[in-house]
Amino acid sequence: MNSRLDVLRNLPPATLGVIAVCVSLYAIQCLMGLDIQLFTMCPRLILFANEYYRIFTSVFFHVNLIHIGMNMLSTSAVSSVLEKRLGTMRLFLIIWIAILISSVIYIVIAYLSYIVFGYDTWMYQHSIGFSGILFHLSTLESYLHPGPRSVFGLFSVPAFAYPWVLLLAMQLIMPNLSFLGHLSGILTGTFNYYGVLDFLFLGDSFLIKLESLPMMEKLVSIHNFVATSQASGQLR
């Protein structure tokens, strides 16, 4: 038990914050018996019922204990590595921009599939969980730390191919997973790395000034906060 608490204490704040939000919402969901379909990503309901809140709730809610457990374990590993390299504020921005852009990509692909090909499954599909953002973060991590990656301990692939192979492998093993959600995460992660989304981000100089403001003092003083000026590297 103490070792698990030590792991949590050693997580940088943006990563720990994501885990805290997801776990808290799951606890509320269980205690109040909430209908999970009220919070899912569903393009039809977002486009035609104006339920835009689903863009955010679909990321932080989870179906069951196994679902949230697997996602949060992966988050603690992948997100903390990126936060230590890029800085707490930079990762915070990456996560929120990933939520917005991956949702737009998800909805656009679903709508175009319906309009162009008459394929309406994605328009009516309900998906939920942090795994789409995890694929975004994993894609960044793969580009930043090249080298062979093991896929379920069965075989190895180059780092840049790992998210794509994992996407296909997971879909074969668990076909009910949100293929489109994971694909959107990989696409936004790739766009993020190659600078397509740079216009949405604040520069390092701005983040450094932001961190120096008096109102940011409590956040910056948190244990394991990674200041922008102390981050060990850039995206590219």
Secondary structure as GFF3:
##gff-version 3
##sequence-region A 1 236
A	DSSP	alpha_helix	2	9	.	.	.	ID=ss1
A	DSSP	alpha_helix	13	32	.	.	.	ID=ss2
A	DSSP	three_ten_helix	36	38	.	.	.	ID=ss3
A	DSSP	alpha_helix	43	48	.	.	.	ID=ss4
A	DSSP	alpha_helix	54	60	.	.	.	ID=ss5
A	DSSP	alpha_helix	65	86	.	.	.	ID=ss6
A	DSSP	alpha_helix	88	117	.	.	.	ID=ss7
A	DSSP	alpha_helix	121	124	.	.	.	ID=ss8
A	DSSP	alpha_helix	131	144	.	.	.	ID=ss9
A	DSSP	beta_strand	149	151	.	.	.	ID=ss10
A	DSSP	beta_strand	155	157	.	.	.	ID=ss11
A	DSSP	three_ten_helix	159	161	.	.	.	ID=ss12
A	DSSP	alpha_helix	162	173	.	.	.	ID=ss13
A	DSSP	alpha_helix	179	193	.	.	.	ID=ss14
A	DSSP	three_ten_helix	198	200	.	.	.	ID=ss15
A	DSSP	alpha_helix	204	211	.	.	.	ID=ss16
A	DSSP	three_ten_helix	214	216	.	.	.	ID=ss17
A	DSSP	alpha_helix	217	220	.	.	.	ID=ss18
A	DSSP	three_ten_helix	228	230	.	.	.	ID=ss19
###
